[in-house]
Amino acid sequence: MAFPRAVAIVSLLFALYCGLDPFHHSPIANFPDFEAKKVDMPPWSQVPTDQDKHNLLQNSEIKFLNEVHGPESIVFDPLGRGPYTGVADGTVLFWNGNSWLPFAFTSPNRSELCNPVANASPFSYVKTEHICGRPLGLRFDKKTGDLYIADAYFGLLKVGPEGGLAESLVTEAEGVPLRFTNDVDVDSEGNVYFTESSVNYQRRDFLQLVFSGDDSGRVLKYNPATKKTTVLERNIQFPNGISLSKDGSFFVFCEGVVGRLRKYWLKGDKAGTSEIFAILPGYPDNVRVNENGDFWVALHSRRYMYAYLHGLYPKIRKAILKLPIPAKIQYLLQIGGRPHAAIVKYSPEGKVVQILEDSQGKVVRAVSEVEEKDGKLWIGSVLMPFIAVYNLTSTN
């Protein structure tokens, strides 16, 4: 009987520790209102298993190493110039063909706190990004040349073709302040669609947002003519990237924690409704359409059984999160042990067209967005100090 009793005592102590977190060393110790929610996971049998067995992303060229920190979104202006990208110090930069120049800022409160840091990494600016801004999604209005910016802290903004301090457009919706604005797109009529990943967590707490399964995210529309903001979708678990279809009849957006693409109809009999567009093999960040109408989806990682079970059983997840295991280690357990990039191209009908990976994380360790231009993929990452460029002709 001694062994069963010992097991019972250890189990009781473990339960007490998880319930009390006495030393406050857990990733959620500073979040007293932390709530773990069940994730709306698709059946495991429906998770795609196709792979890029050749790890083609390892053929990418690393550009601008340590010149751009955390370039999440990459865009080219209506004249084809660029790229432009938002970086960790709150600046939107422009590549003029020879060097990077400051193009725009999102924060009206910039000070010396926002100056570039020597020997910086994308994480060096986290403690000041609520002051300096953190531009994430970028999109040009092709008609006006205005650049729309989704800033994680300052909401939806716009800056003219000459750059400068961006104009604030939206900071709240339905009386609820924007807490984590993430991505943006603009239709041919000038309407702006954007995502808010959570009304409870800010970007600097994105790991806790992922761990919680928080379902307070929103998808919104801003009409520049009426200056009215409308909530199109609500109660989404980490909405992230958003992209209009080539013909403008719908847009797709990423459900980051769930691992899905969702389609929202703008025209036709289904206008105003949404449906599942694709179940993804992993956890998405941004999505971008190319000239053929296909969608490039950037994945933080593939989905693994450990994370899948965590999603289904929130009480167990919360108990594990109360253990004195650093957030970084908890995150690595979720993504299979190491950062590794994956990119999937989907047809306008939601079918897999192509998969590109660096499953070992040798060259492209993380990816937030993929922009296709002139036969090349420009790959940005909020976690990396560079832009990777992949030549699509090398796939053939």
Secondary structure, DSSP 8 states (H G I E B T S, - for coil): -HHHHHHHHHHHHHHHHHHH-TT--STTTT-TT----------GGGS-----TT-GGGG-EEESTTTSS----EE--TTS---EEE-TTSEEEEE-SSSEEEEEE--TT--GGGS--TT--TTTTGGGHHHH--EEEEEE-TTT--EEEEETTTEEEEE-TT-EE-EEEESEETTEE-S-EEEEEE-TTS-EEEEE--SS--GGGHHHHHHHT---EEEEEEETTTTEEEEEEEEESSEEEEEE-TTSSEEEEEETTTTEEEEEE-SSTTTT-EEEEEE-SEEEEEEEE-TTS-EEEEEEEE--HHHHHHHH-HHHHHHHHTSS--HHHHHHHHTTSS--EEEEEE-TTS-EEEEEEETT-SS----SEEEEETTEEEEE-TT-SSEEEEEGGGG-
